[in-house]
Amino acid sequence: AQTVTQSQPEMSVQEAETVTLSCTYDTSESDYYLFWYKQPPSRQMILVIRQEAYKQQNATENRFSVNFQKAAKSFSLKISDSQLGDAAMYFCAYRTPSSFRDDKIIFGKGTRLHILP
Amino acid sequence: EPEVTQTPSHQVTQMGQEVILRCVPISNHLYFYWYRQILGQKVEFLVSFYNNEISEKSEIFDDQFSVERPDGSNFTLKIRSTKLEDSAMYFCASPASGGTDTQYFGPGTRLTVL
């Protein structure tokens, strides 16, 4: 069964600095998708970034980028120029390609990110 | 980001009562999903629904739970006899139009069972 592990329950970073959140996963599949979701205090789940496993190029979305290491099954999120609004719980997530069955998202336990002014 | 809506935002109920949570996924999509997040814990898959049928369900999704599509655009999650441990955030999720790769989440319904 696929699993997602986030080993950092909490992290803190100074405003305007860069922070990297770690995630590892386990799967026997060769094709899959990886995601980072942000959950602010409102508890809404907001998609931050996604990566297709077949793409070697790391995904980027403005200040957010990933370091995808397929062989190591590692998928870290880098937040540059941290802002107070980035404070939230961040979940790493995995899913297999869409099919009639087994396309659910599997989440890690999350990393709570604090931004220090 | 495509919009998924959920109602109510917060539901308080007595143990043993039935609750119905509602979701409107991204328009015209045949897939939708329900997830649950107990406070302070990770998000867990409950059930996926495709073209008017359950395609997969987790072990959490026991006989107390059911999903329906009462009309073309609305989906519901029903808990027949709520228990204290059903208190959680319930999210529905839907892929965007034209694709199934990425699931977008609704704002969630916070269920409190007293």
Interface residues (C-beta under 8 A of the other chain):
Chain A: Y33 F35 Y37 S42 R43 Q44 M45 I46 L47 R50 E52 F91 R95 P97 S98 F100 R101 D102 D103 K104 I105 I106 F107 G108 K109 G110
Chain B: E1 Y31 Y33 Y35 Q37 Q41 K42 V43 E44 F45 S48 Y50 S55 E56 S58 M89 F91 A93 P95 T100 D101 T102 Q103 Y104 F105 P107 G108 R110
